[in-house]
Amino acid sequence: MPVVRLPAVLDPATAGRRRIEVSGATLGAVLNDLCKQIPTLRVHLFDPQGALRRHVICVLDGYTRRRLDTAVAPDDEIVVLQAVSGG
């Protein structure tokens, strides 16, 4: 099963879970399964239209991926990152 790794900034939404096994053959399916397992993540990852939020970055095989139709293999690891800004 693919694995999603999450940053510490999402700990409040995930109760500290940072490594979650998911199912799905595309990035969109994987992220949707992740949100089924942890519903509080949906607002952090997706905008109201269902697209990835601008500040969300998914890294798969060492490359940034934003297309939800990107293929995911059963042994892949997806790292979800959120841009953090401030002043």
N, C-alpha and C positions, 0 to 999 in steps of 0.2 A: 504494500500500500504506500502511496505517496505520503510524505511527512511535510507538515507546515511548521516552520519555526517563526515565532513571534517575538517582537522586541519588548523590553521591560516597560516601555511607555504604555503598553496595552494591558499590563498586569491588572489594573482595576476592572477591566472588562472581562478578563479571563480567569480571575481568581488566582493569578500567578502561573497559570499553565503557559508554557512557552514552546512545547513540542507536542503536536497533535497529529495523529494518524488520520488520514482522510481517504475518501474514495473519489474517483473521477478520472476521466481520460483527457480533460481539457482544464486549463487554468480556471475558467469560469465554473466548471462542475466541481473542482476541488474547493474553490473558495465558497461556493454555495453549500457544499457539505460541511465545511468548517463553520459556516454561519448557522447551519442546522444544529450542530453540536454545541455551539456557543452563540446563541442568538444575539447577545449584547454586542457582538463584533460587527454586525451588519452596518450600523450607523457609522462606525469608524472606517469601514472599508469601501462602502458603496454610497453614491449619491442617491437622491430620490428617484432618479430615472434608471437606476440599476447599473450605472457605469462606475468604474473604479474612481474613487476620489483623486483629485489632482496630486495630492501629497502622498499617495500610497504607491510604493514601488515594490514590485515582485521580482525576485532574482531566482532564475531557474537555469541551471547549468552554467552559472557564472555570468549570465546576461540578464539585463533588465528586460522584463516582459510586461506589457500592459494589455495586449490583446487577449481577450477572454477565450478565444478559440485556439490559443496556443496548446499544442499537444503536450500531455504530461504522461510519462512512463510510470509503471507501478513502483519503481525503485527511486524515483526522483525526490529531491528535497527542494521545497520552495521556501525561500526566506522572504517574509513580508516586512517591509520597513516603512516607517512613516517619517517624512521630513519634519523636522522640528525647527521652529523659528522663534524669535523673540528679540527683544531689544533691551 
